[in-house]
């Protein structure tokens, strides 16, 4: 499509306060800004600081994106630096969510001042599209977690059972269902009645979903039926790798490993594994006897004499020739794009599995919460992953972790099959990436034009 046509429409983008939501919104903003839109992205000061840091690394991609501060109430319990889910103690999440609901007056001021042509909003603030629509501003819901979990949970919500869902490969265990229900009830007990699936109802004609038709076509179609909206995939929204000189030590280490011989282990930016889980993962890595890069993160409240104290005694010495343990953050897309990576041991967050598919890396799923079990089973269904078996109490044993890793890295028959499918899917996703984004942009332009 033509990318320099006039007029330029103003879009206000309003994600939830989690990095797993903010950065898909930011990647969508980058792509829309190149397709004749001026983008205004709204969040709290602490989140905008992270975004600005990211923007400064690649200024050319952000020339038509402006950041707008959202003010939410501060308290002793929840000072400004905790107005984000990143590094937030889990007991404060319900408080952050409740406090976030009190930012509606700040949001209304932003709407009244900016007068955007369109609002793109997130799951946790149904009051935002309500107000925008009352001002005659079309509003579009952007679902950042993929079509499969949304269609599954919408089906469950609508029908009261998942037994007749469109695919028997997608399911949720009783303990997983109980966890989701308890956390949702805890976090939204005083929330707006439209908190969950009302977001789809309020969306103007269409819903955007971070998804690829090559992966989720039937779930995109089914979600359209359930919501009575046209569900439009945005494509994978993968961040560009920049600053090639950074992290050269990691790349040098990977350069010394054989093709597809190494697993990458990470559980996302907002999940902290317990001491017991660390011990089980370490045991699995030792038993598997394969090369690995393991990202270990702790809550900021946890004080350790040294990072190594969190690992089993002697572990670092025993694996020093084949293992690299990094504490904190790592350049995930650069690592997944390296030819020595043959598998990704992942919690199966939406962004992580999307990046894994994009780079053609098979997934070794260890889902922990929320939509992650659904995502893990989607990877198995499309043939690009395996799920680690777990105990009835939810524990992952080291022996089962090792078994799954060896199946993907060592087992000749299985590894060749899953790698072939992962490579083929990667090529198909990349081939349709720009087309899907163009189609999404055209739908947004149509909505803006209707509002003139």
C-alpha positions as CSV (number, residue, x, y, z in Angstrom):
1,X,0.0,0.0,0.0
2,X,1.0,3.6,-0.4
3,X,2.8,4.8,2.7
4,X,3.1,8.5,2.2
5,X,-0.5,9.4,1.4
6,X,-2.2,12.3,3.2
7,X,-3.7,13.1,5.6
8,X,-1.8,11.6,8.5
9,X,-4.2,10.3,11.1
10,X,-3.5,10.5,14.8
11,X,-3.7,7.2,16.8
12,X,-3.5,7.1,20.6
13,X,-2.2,3.7,21.8
14,X,-2.9,2.7,25.4
15,X,-1.3,-0.6,26.6
16,X,-1.5,-2.2,30.0
17,X,1.5,-1.5,32.3
18,X,3.3,-4.8,31.6
19,X,6.3,-4.9,29.2
20,X,4.8,-8.0,27.6
21,X,2.0,-5.7,26.5
22,X,3.9,-2.4,26.0
23,X,6.5,-3.7,23.6
24,X,4.0,-5.3,21.2
25,X,2.2,-2.0,21.2
26,X,5.5,-0.2,20.5
27,X,6.4,-2.6,17.7
28,X,2.9,-2.0,16.2
29,X,3.4,1.8,16.7
30,X,6.7,1.6,14.7
31,X,5.1,-0.2,11.8
32,X,2.0,2.1,11.7
33,X,4.2,5.2,11.9
34,X,5.7,4.1,8.5
35,X,2.2,3.7,7.1
36,X,0.8,7.3,7.3
37,X,0.0,7.5,11.0
38,X,1.2,9.8,13.8
39,X,1.4,7.7,16.9
40,X,0.9,8.8,20.5
41,X,1.8,6.1,23.1
42,X,0.5,6.5,26.6
43,X,1.9,5.0,29.8
44,X,3.3,5.7,33.2
45,X,6.6,7.6,33.6
46,X,8.5,4.5,34.7
47,X,7.4,2.6,31.6
48,X,8.1,5.6,29.4
49,X,11.6,5.7,30.7
50,X,12.2,2.1,29.4
51,X,10.6,3.0,26.1
52,X,12.7,6.1,25.7
53,X,15.9,4.0,26.4
54,X,14.8,1.6,23.6
55,X,13.9,4.5,21.2
56,X,17.3,6.2,21.7
57,X,19.0,3.1,20.3
58,X,17.2,3.4,17.0
59,X,16.0,7.0,16.5
60,X,15.0,6.6,12.8
61,X,12.2,4.1,13.6
62,X,10.5,6.5,16.1
63,X,10.3,9.8,14.3
64,X,6.4,9.8,14.2
65,X,5.9,8.4,17.7
66,X,5.3,10.7,20.7
67,X,5.2,9.5,24.3
68,X,2.5,10.8,26.6
69,X,2.6,10.4,30.4
70,X,-0.4,8.8,32.2
71,X,-0.7,9.9,35.8
72,X,-1.9,7.3,38.3
73,X,-2.2,7.8,42.1
74,X,0.9,7.3,44.2
75,X,0.9,5.8,47.6
76,X,3.5,4.5,50.2
77,X,2.6,1.0,49.1
78,X,2.8,1.8,45.4
79,X,5.2,4.6,44.6
80,X,5.8,5.8,41.1
81,X,8.7,3.5,40.4
82,X,6.2,0.5,40.9
83,X,3.7,1.8,38.3
84,X,4.8,-1.2,36.1
85,X,4.6,-4.9,36.4
86,X,8.3,-5.3,35.7
87,X,10.0,-6.3,38.9
88,X,6.7,-5.9,40.8
89,X,6.3,-8.2,43.8
90,X,3.4,-10.5,43.0
91,X,1.4,-9.4,46.1
92,X,1.3,-5.9,44.7
93,X,-0.2,-6.8,41.3
94,X,-3.9,-6.6,42.5
95,X,-3.1,-3.2,44.0
96,X,-1.5,-1.9,40.8
97,X,-4.5,-3.1,38.8
98,X,-6.9,-1.4,41.2
99,X,-4.8,1.8,41.2
100,X,-4.6,1.7,37.4
101,X,-8.4,1.9,37.2
102,X,-8.1,5.3,39.0
103,X,-6.2,6.8,36.1
104,X,-9.3,7.3,34.0
105,X,-9.4,11.0,34.7
106,X,-5.8,11.4,33.5
107,X,-6.7,9.4,30.4
108,X,-9.8,11.6,29.7
109,X,-7.6,14.7,29.9
110,X,-5.3,13.1,27.3
111,X,-8.2,12.3,25.0
112,X,-9.7,15.8,25.3
113,X,-6.3,17.5,24.6
114,X,-5.1,15.2,21.8
115,X,-8.4,14.6,20.1
116,X,-7.1,11.5,18.3
117,X,-8.7,10.0,15.2
118,X,-8.5,6.5,16.7
119,X,-7.8,4.8,20.0
120,X,-6.0,1.4,20.2
121,X,-6.5,-0.1,23.7
122,X,-5.7,-3.1,25.8
123,X,-7.4,-5.7,28.0
124,X,-7.3,-4.0,31.4
125,X,-9.1,-0.7,30.8
126,X,-12.6,-1.1,29.4
127,X,-13.4,2.5,30.6
128,X,-10.9,3.8,28.0
129,X,-12.9,2.8,24.9
130,X,-16.1,3.7,26.6
131,X,-15.0,7.3,27.0
132,X,-13.4,7.5,23.6
133,X,-16.5,6.2,21.9
134,X,-18.6,8.7,23.9
135,X,-16.5,11.4,22.2
136,X,-17.1,10.0,18.8
137,X,-13.6,8.4,18.6
138,X,-13.5,4.9,17.1
139,X,-11.6,2.4,19.3
140,X,-9.9,-0.8,18.4
141,X,-8.9,-3.6,20.9
142,X,-5.4,-5.0,20.3
143,X,-5.1,-8.5,21.8
144,X,-1.4,-9.1,22.5
145,X,-1.7,-12.7,23.5
146,X,-2.6,-14.5,20.3
147,X,-5.8,-15.8,18.8
148,X,-5.6,-19.3,20.3
149,X,-5.8,-18.5,24.0
150,X,-8.4,-15.8,23.4
151,X,-10.6,-18.1,21.3
152,X,-10.2,-20.9,23.9
153,X,-11.1,-18.8,26.9
154,X,-13.9,-17.0,25.1
155,X,-15.3,-20.4,24.2
156,X,-15.0,-21.6,27.8
157,X,-16.6,-18.3,29.1
158,X,-19.5,-18.5,26.6
159,X,-20.2,-22.3,26.8
160,X,-19.1,-23.1,30.3
161,X,-17.0,-26.0,29.0
162,X,-14.0,-26.5,26.6
163,X,-14.9,-30.1,25.7
164,X,-16.3,-29.1,22.3
165,X,-13.6,-26.5,21.4
166,X,-12.6,-26.6,17.7
167,X,-9.4,-28.4,18.4
168,X,-8.8,-31.2,20.9
169,X,-5.1,-30.5,20.8
170,X,-5.8,-27.3,22.8
171,X,-6.9,-27.9,26.3
172,X,-6.3,-26.8,29.9
173,X,-5.7,-29.0,32.9
174,X,-7.9,-28.7,36.0
175,X,-5.1,-27.2,38.1
176,X,-4.2,-24.7,35.3
177,X,-7.9,-23.7,35.1
178,X,-8.1,-23.2,38.9
179,X,-4.9,-21.0,38.8
180,X,-6.3,-18.8,36.1
181,X,-9.7,-18.5,37.8
182,X,-8.2,-17.7,41.2
183,X,-5.8,-15.0,39.9
184,X,-8.5,-13.4,37.7
185,X,-11.0,-13.3,40.6
186,X,-8.3,-11.9,42.9
187,X,-7.2,-9.2,40.4
188,X,-10.6,-8.1,39.0
189,X,-13.0,-8.6,41.9
190,X,-14.0,-4.9,41.9
191,X,-13.5,-4.4,38.2
192,X,-15.8,-3.1,35.5
193,X,-18.3,-5.8,34.3
194,X,-16.8,-5.3,30.8
195,X,-13.3,-6.1,32.1
196,X,-12.9,-9.4,30.2
197,X,-14.7,-10.1,26.9
198,X,-16.5,-6.7,26.8
199,X,-13.3,-5.4,25.3
200,X,-14.2,-7.2,22.1
201,X,-17.8,-5.9,22.1
202,X,-16.6,-2.3,22.4
203,X,-14.1,-2.6,19.6
204,X,-15.2,-0.7,16.5
205,X,-15.8,-3.2,13.7
206,X,-12.5,-5.0,14.0
207,X,-10.1,-6.5,16.6
208,X,-6.3,-6.5,16.1
209,X,-4.5,-9.6,17.3
210,X,-0.8,-10.2,17.6
211,X,-0.8,-13.3,15.4
212,X,0.2,-14.8,12.1
213,X,-2.4,-16.4,9.8
214,X,0.2,-19.1,8.9
215,X,0.0,-20.3,12.6
216,X,-3.4,-19.4,13.9
217,X,-5.8,-19.1,10.9
218,X,-8.5,-21.4,12.2
219,X,-8.3,-19.7,15.7
220,X,-8.5,-16.2,14.1
221,X,-11.6,-17.3,12.2
222,X,-13.2,-18.8,15.2
223,X,-12.5,-15.8,17.4
224,X,-14.2,-13.7,14.7
225,X,-17.3,-15.9,15.0
226,X,-17.3,-15.7,18.8
227,X,-16.8,-11.9,19.0
228,X,-18.8,-11.0,15.9
229,X,-15.9,-8.8,14.9
230,X,-13.4,-9.1,12.0
231,X,-10.2,-10.3,13.7
232,X,-7.1,-8.9,11.9
233,X,-3.6,-10.4,12.5
234,X,-0.8,-7.8,12.8
235,X,1.9,-10.3,12.0
236,X,4.7,-11.3,14.5
237,X,5.9,-7.7,15.5
238,X,9.5,-8.8,16.1
239,X,11.8,-6.1,17.3
240,X,14.8,-5.4,15.1
241,X,18.3,-6.4,16.4
242,X,20.4,-3.3,16.8
243,X,23.8,-2.4,18.2
244,X,25.6,-5.5,16.8
245,X,28.7,-4.7,18.9
246,X,26.8,-5.2,22.1
247,X,26.8,-8.6,23.8
248,X,29.7,-9.7,21.6
249,X,30.9,-12.0,24.4
250,X,27.6,-14.0,24.2
251,X,27.8,-14.2,20.4
252,X,31.5,-15.2,20.6
253,X,30.5,-18.0,23.0
254,X,27.8,-19.2,20.6
255,X,30.2,-19.0,17.7
256,X,32.2,-21.8,19.4
257,X,29.3,-24.2,19.4
258,X,28.2,-26.6,16.7
259,X,25.1,-25.9,14.5
260,X,21.8,-26.5,16.4
261,X,23.7,-28.0,19.4
262,X,22.6,-25.5,22.1
263,X,19.4,-24.8,24.0
264,X,18.4,-21.3,25.2
265,X,16.5,-21.2,28.5
266,X,14.5,-18.2,29.6
267,X,11.2,-17.6,31.3
268,X,10.5,-14.1,30.3
269,X,11.0,-10.6,31.8
270,X,8.2,-10.9,34.4
271,X,8.4,-14.4,35.8
272,X,10.8,-15.4,38.5
273,X,11.5,-19.1,39.0
274,X,11.6,-20.5,42.5
275,X,14.6,-22.0,44.2
276,X,13.0,-25.5,43.7
277,X,12.5,-24.8,40.0
278,X,16.1,-23.6,39.6
279,X,17.3,-26.9,41.1
280,X,15.1,-28.9,38.8
281,X,16.1,-27.0,35.7
282,X,19.8,-27.3,36.7
283,X,19.4,-31.0,37.2
284,X,17.7,-31.4,33.8
285,X,20.6,-29.4,32.1
286,X,23.2,-31.6,33.8
287,X,21.4,-34.9,32.8
288,X,20.9,-33.7,29.2
289,X,24.6,-33.1,28.6
290,X,23.9,-30.5,25.9
291,X,25.2,-27.0,25.5
292,X,23.0,-24.2,27.0
293,X,22.5,-20.5,27.7
294,X,20.4,-20.1,30.8
295,X,18.9,-16.7,31.8
296,X,18.2,-16.6,35.6
297,X,16.2,-13.8,37.1
298,X,15.4,-13.0,40.7
299,X,12.9,-10.5,42.2
300,X,14.6,-7.3,43.2
301,X,13.6,-7.9,46.8
302,X,15.6,-11.1,46.9
303,X,19.1,-10.5,48.3
304,X,21.8,-13.0,47.5
305,X,25.5,-12.9,48.5
306,X,26.2,-13.7,44.9
307,X,24.2,-14.9,41.9
308,X,25.8,-18.3,42.0
309,X,24.3,-18.9,45.4
310,X,21.0,-19.5,43.8
311,X,22.3,-22.4,41.8
312,X,23.0,-25.9,43.1
313,X,26.4,-26.2,44.8
314,X,29.2,-27.0,42.2
315,X,26.8,-26.6,39.2
316,X,28.8,-23.8,37.5
317,X,32.0,-25.8,37.8
318,X,30.5,-29.0,36.4
319,X,29.0,-27.3,33.3
320,X,31.6,-24.7,32.7
321,X,32.7,-26.1,29.3
322,X,29.2,-26.3,27.8
323,X,27.0,-23.9,29.8
324,X,26.6,-20.1,30.0
325,X,24.5,-18.8,32.9
326,X,23.4,-15.1,32.6
327,X,21.8,-13.3,35.4
328,X,19.2,-10.6,34.6
329,X,18.6,-9.7,30.9
330,X,19.9,-11.1,27.6
331,X,19.4,-10.1,23.9
332,X,16.8,-12.8,23.2
333,X,16.2,-12.2,19.5
334,X,19.9,-12.1,18.8
335,X,20.4,-15.4,20.6
336,X,17.4,-17.1,18.9
337,X,18.7,-15.9,15.6
338,X,22.1,-17.6,16.1
339,X,22.7,-20.8,14.1
340,X,24.0,-22.7,17.1
341,X,20.6,-22.5,18.9
342,X,18.6,-25.7,18.4
343,X,15.9,-25.3,21.0
344,X,14.2,-22.8,23.3
345,X,13.2,-24.0,26.8
346,X,10.4,-21.4,27.4
347,X,7.5,-20.5,29.7
348,X,5.6,-20.1,26.4
349,X,4.6,-16.4,26.8
350,X,3.2,-15.1,23.5
351,X,6.1,-12.9,22.6
352,X,8.6,-15.7,23.3
353,X,6.9,-18.4,21.2
354,X,6.4,-15.8,18.4
355,X,10.1,-15.0,18.4
356,X,11.0,-18.7,18.5
357,X,8.7,-19.4,15.5
358,X,10.1,-16.4,13.6
359,X,13.6,-17.6,13.9
360,X,12.8,-21.2,13.2
361,X,13.8,-22.5,16.7
362,X,11.8,-25.5,18.2
363,X,10.1,-24.8,21.5
364,X,10.6,-27.0,24.6
365,X,7.6,-25.8,26.6
366,X,7.5,-25.4,30.4
367,X,4.3,-23.3,30.7
368,X,3.8,-21.7,34.1
369,X,0.5,-19.6,34.2
370,X,-2.3,-17.9,32.4
371,X,-2.3,-18.5,28.6
372,X,1.0,-20.2,28.6
373,X,-0.3,-23.8,28.7
374,X,-2.5,-23.0,25.7
375,X,0.5,-21.5,23.8
376,X,2.6,-24.6,24.6
377,X,0.0,-26.9,23.2
378,X,-0.3,-24.8,20.1
379,X,3.4,-25.3,19.4
380,X,2.9,-29.0,19.7
381,X,-0.1,-28.9,17.4
382,X,1.7,-27.0,14.6
383,X,4.6,-29.4,14.9
384,X,7.3,-26.9,16.2
385,X,7.5,-27.9,19.8
386,X,7.2,-30.3,22.7
387,X,5.8,-29.9,26.2
388,X,7.7,-31.1,29.2
389,X,5.7,-33.5,31.3
390,X,4.9,-32.4,34.8
391,X,3.8,-33.9,38.1
392,X,0.2,-33.6,39.4
393,X,1.3,-30.9,41.7
394,X,2.7,-28.9,38.8
395,X,6.4,-29.6,39.4
396,X,8.8,-30.1,36.5
397,X,11.3,-32.8,37.4
398,X,14.8,-32.6,36.1
399,X,14.6,-36.0,34.4
400,X,11.6,-34.9,32.3
401,X,13.3,-31.6,31.4
402,X,16.4,-33.5,30.2
403,X,14.2,-36.0,28.3
404,X,12.5,-33.2,26.4
405,X,15.7,-31.3,25.6
406,X,17.4,-34.5,24.3
407,X,14.4,-35.2,22.1
408,X,14.7,-31.9,20.4
409,X,18.6,-31.7,20.3
410,X,19.8,-35.3,20.2
411,X,17.1,-37.6,19.0
412,X,17.9,-37.7,15.2
413,X,14.4,-38.6,13.9
414,X,12.4,-36.2,16.1
415,X,14.9,-33.4,15.9
416,X,15.1,-33.5,12.1
417,X,11.3,-33.4,11.8
418,X,10.7,-30.6,14.3
419,X,13.5,-28.5,12.8
420,X,12.2,-28.9,9.3
421,X,8.7,-27.8,10.4
422,X,10.2,-24.9,12.4
423,X,12.2,-23.7,9.4
424,X,9.3,-24.0,7.0
425,X,7.0,-22.1,9.3
426,X,9.6,-19.4,9.9
427,X,9.8,-18.8,6.1
428,X,6.1,-18.6,5.7
429,X,5.7,-16.1,8.6
430,X,8.4,-13.8,7.2
431,X,6.9,-14.1,3.7
432,X,3.5,-12.7,4.9
433,X,4.8,-10.3,7.5
434,X,4.5,-7.0,5.5
435,X,1.3,-8.1,3.8
436,X,-0.5,-8.7,7.1
437,X,0.7,-5.3,8.5
438,X,-0.5,-3.5,5.3
439,X,-3.9,-5.1,5.6
440,X,-4.2,-4.1,9.3
441,X,-3.2,-0.5,8.5
442,X,-5.8,-0.3,5.7
443,X,-8.5,-1.3,8.1
444,X,-7.4,1.4,10.6
445,X,-7.4,4.0,7.8
446,X,-10.9,2.9,6.9
447,X,-12.1,3.5,10.5
448,X,-10.4,6.9,10.6
449,X,-12.0,8.0,7.4
450,X,-15.4,6.9,8.6
451,X,-15.0,9.3,11.5
452,X,-14.3,12.4,9.4
